[in-house]
């Protein structure tokens, strides 16, 4: 999201996510002629008695990066994504035009809502009707987040949402020109998005009987079925060529959990999301840290100047 219009001028950015049980941050440097470099990436567990902003401020000062521009990413419980037909208005008026369409779909007065929006690509429109996502957050949630950023002495540049943060990550580490599907698995659920030419075409949430533990297996049949439904919809309803690759990531997801049953369930390559394919990564960062920090990392990889696209 870009509820703040400033674009960082430096070649370093920090992405930060304040979660209910911890905070994640990632520090990206963009050398002029090289792949982005991930210099720091950490997840700090917290409990209610800990001041998360002060903890982050102290850690960034210790690392010597407290003055680096920052992009925050909202936790999923702080906003709603509402899909609907796009009003025929200029792009800069889209968010305000959607305000009155979504007023009966949220649990608080629309006057208290902060709204931004991003359209889906025209070529993926159903029946010629272009669709857009309204991103809706309660003003108090955004105010609280901005307050935390100020308390942590962050140079705030923008606020994003996880879906767009992962889009940033995909276009850095995947060949989105051929189309990719990314599936995030957490306890009891999955989130899928299909990206083509760096644009989000499809977002889908589904329930999945995955327990999320280190030794818990991915329910192969259920996952393949949900993925098949999504790809069929993408091909038949949106009239798009199915993505060439599927990448899985999430809570305690390892390569060993992506079994032959999952790989052979569809006629498309399925693998783990590989950050090393598009990033130079500091060798001191433990691999297990990445699963907690992907949204923060995607926020740090943001390059858009305005809007949520």
Secondary structure, DSSP 8 states (H G I E B T S, - for coil): --SS-----SSEEEEEEE-SSEEEEEEEE--TTS--EEEEEEEEE--TTS-HHHHHHHHHHHHT-TTSEEEEEE-GGG-EEEEEE--SS-GGGHHHHHHTTSTTSSSS-GGGEEEEEEE--GGG-BTTB-EEEEEEEEHHHHHHHHHHHHHTT-EEEEEEEHHHHHHHHHHHHS-GGG-EEEEEEETTEEEEEEEETTEEEEEEEEE-----STT----HHHHHHHHHHHHHIIIIIS-----SEEEEEETT--GGGS-HHHHTSSSSEEEE--GGGT-EE-TTS-GGGHHHHHHHHHHHT---SSTT-
